[in-house]
Amino acid sequence: LGYVEGERLLEPFDAVGWFATGDLGEVDTDGWLHVTGRKDNRFISGGENVQPEAIEAALTALPDVAQAIVVSVSDEEFGQRPVAFVQMVDDTAPDAAALQEALADTLPRFMWPVAMYPWPAHPDGMKPDRRALCAEAERLIQK
């Protein structure tokens, strides 16, 4: 019916009953909906729209990558640039140069992460916090 906030029920539906989730997707030729990301994760880098989930999908398609999450960091020249936190299958630190080379066949260069850091520790079963990782990426990239 909606969201409970305190004693109130919030009904986030528009006039015709749609609920704007912020999810992005596309419908394939068979009529299946594929969620491709979230509108609030998208950022602009050098005038190009960058969807972090597309970079994550390309990274996790690589055989040595177990998990990846991509966030943006500030950049004077391009506005924002992607940074990845990556868990390798063998739990080693990600080799940014090797991963970028592997991405060359699937992603345009503006989508290559400018830095790759080890997967962050977080409580089991919890999704990584993108906002916290943005702050962490900003801190790490300044070093």
Secondary structure in CASP SS format (residue, H / E / C, confidence):
PFRMAT SS
TARGET T0000
AUTHOR 0000-0000-0000
METHOD secondary structure of the structure
MODEL  1
L C 1.00
G C 1.00
Y E 1.00
V E 1.00
E E 1.00
G C 1.00
E C 1.00
R E 1.00
L E 1.00
L E 1.00
E C 1.00
P C 1.00
F E 1.00
D C 1.00
A C 1.00
V C 1.00
G C 1.00
W C 1.00
F E 1.00
A C 1.00
T C 1.00
G C 1.00
D E 1.00
L E 1.00
G E 1.00
E E 1.00
V E 1.00
D C 1.00
T C 1.00
D C 1.00
G C 1.00
W C 1.00
L E 1.00
H E 1.00
V E 1.00
T E 1.00
G E 1.00
R E 1.00
K H 1.00
D H 1.00
N H 1.00
R C 1.00
F E 1.00
I E 1.00
S E 1.00
G C 1.00
G C 1.00
E E 1.00
N E 1.00
V E 1.00
Q C 1.00
P H 1.00
E H 1.00
A H 1.00
I H 1.00
E H 1.00
A H 1.00
A H 1.00
L H 1.00
T H 1.00
A C 1.00
L C 1.00
P C 1.00
D C 1.00
V E 1.00
A E 1.00
Q E 1.00
A E 1.00
I E 1.00
V E 1.00
V E 1.00
S E 1.00
V E 1.00
S E 1.00
D E 1.00
E C 1.00
E C 1.00
F C 1.00
G E 1.00
Q E 1.00
R E 1.00
P E 1.00
V E 1.00
A E 1.00
F E 1.00
V E 1.00
Q E 1.00
M E 1.00
V C 1.00
D C 1.00
D C 1.00
T C 1.00
A C 1.00
P C 1.00
D C 1.00
A H 1.00
A H 1.00
A H 1.00
L H 1.00
Q H 1.00
E H 1.00
A H 1.00
L H 1.00
A C 1.00
D C 1.00
T C 1.00
L C 1.00
P C 1.00
R H 1.00
F H 1.00
M H 1.00
W C 1.00
P C 1.00
V C 1.00
A E 1.00
M E 1.00
Y E 1.00
P E 1.00
W C 1.00
P C 1.00
A C 1.00
H C 1.00
P C 1.00
D C 1.00
G C 1.00
M C 1.00
K C 1.00
P C 1.00
D C 1.00
R H 1.00
R H 1.00
A H 1.00
L H 1.00
C H 1.00
A H 1.00
E H 1.00
A H 1.00
E H 1.00
R H 1.00
L H 1.00
I H 1.00
Q C 1.00
K C 1.00
END
